[in-house]
């Protein structure tokens, strides 16, 4: 399974934590009834997940299947 799921299992558990949150917000029809609060909760959850991944990332871990070639990056 390591070939299919890149990254540590703790990163994949983020999906397991976000799915019930999104399901609950959808069941409450938050995205229709109270859109501003929905966006605030969605943005907050996204930021927490991004910060968690950035803090827990270890140098040398695979992020993508194919290596990112630095030759394709623009130069100044």
Secondary structure by P-SEA (a helix, b strand, c coil): ccccccccccccaaaaaaaaaaaaaaaaccccccaaaaaaaaaaaaaaaaaaaaaacccccccccccccccccccc
